């Protein structure tokens, strides 16, 4: 196991799919080491028969046996198996539980409230400042959770999963919408989302976001945080009314297993927008499984910044000198003293990633830095933030001061120029220090009238070589200053 972190496995027995996810990494935001699902459809037909179909049980049996064995072989220190609506509601749910037990698994059957709590905590783990309604649409149920100020508030669970919707639609036009409206009214949830975002959890809803990203030519392939308005959802419904399954299968990263439920998922979402009243919907890649992990953390760990935690872990995994990123950030900070807290946070993340491309071919390190920033599995960062992170790393790894596509479509020129300056400052710090700590601790950057000073302690003057001087001059130039190397006595050495 890497970096001394334990591996944790979650086997999620859902109404639509059974999934194994193995996590490893810092507790606040462990990375996904392995992820596999089987579309067992345990909840299909449940509304009509009240039981899990024999065909679904037949699919579940080898999936559970495989997942149990894989978790053991991967040396997961904890294997947590949870079941949701289908097992909870089916008259023969105990058959599936017994099947799992024969595979060596202990199943926790979550209540609707426990499912809602986990989904809400999953969103908070990735979007700490989330303020709105979390909607978790599974195969067998729909959970709604109010999240605000980092905590879970009211929550409710309805038997409205995508595998139950077909039966309602077959009863006639408008039946589904009236059913949802009545349930929300009876639960006191009508209009509870007015002016707030609705955070979308669940594979069927993520498939809708993926479709819209494809249709609009969205420049990032990252679904987490993707935002849509009510008019967009209406357009998606119209599209699903005529688009062929073949065209849907051709969309990159759109799970073919979700195609049969996309129309029903869109119908549920449309009704929720109408009766809850959210101003926009936001896709979340984090949900129940991540929430189960997050719930077990102590409060101090929960409050850690997940972007910084993940960037530090990635820098330690891919960089040469694990402690260097935090020190580099402190070293360049005096040049950016007037920046907002939000920008300073992004700059810190960039510094933590300042060495991630060193193993790449030298001609492609800038592209590698760009890719890490844009496509990394980061959370608590939007597309604008990813663009600034990408610009900083692109420049730091020798890509120059230009902004490559798609950065100019994600952030404004002034912000990208700021990030480019971070990159040049990081580039100077890495060259001066060789990536180790000591040269940064005996030097400092400062702006003075007309000059960008690199101040060196006694005995550190030999660090100022030709390559360092070139990078110093390049950094000073983007500030409209001259480069000055200054000794501890205040005298210029350049």
Secondary structure, 3 states (H helix, E strand, C coil): CHHHCCEEEEEEECCCCEEEEEEECCHHHCEEEEEEEECCCCCCCHHHHCCCCHHHHHHHHHHHHHHHHHHHHCCCCEEEEEECHHHHHCCCHHHHHHHHHHCCCCEEECCHHHHHHHHHHHHHHHCCCCCEEEEEECCCCEEEEEEECCEEEEEEEECCCHHHHHHHHCCCCCHHHHHHHHHHHHHCCCCCCCCCEEEEECHHHHHHHHHHHHHHCCCCCCCCCCEECHHHHHHHHHHHCCCCHHHHHCCCCCCHHHHHHHHHHHHHHHHHHHHHCCCEEEECCCCHHHHHHHHCCCHHHHCCCHHHHHHHHHHHHHCCCCCHHHHHHHHHHHHHCCCCHHHHHHHHHHHHCCCCCCCCCHHHHHHHHHHHHHHCCCCCCCHHHHHHHHHHHHHHCCCCCCCCCCHHHHCCHHHHHHHHHHHHHHHHHHHHHCCCCHHHHCEEEEEECCEEEEEECCCCHHHCCHHHHHHHHHHHHHCCCEEEEECCCCCECC
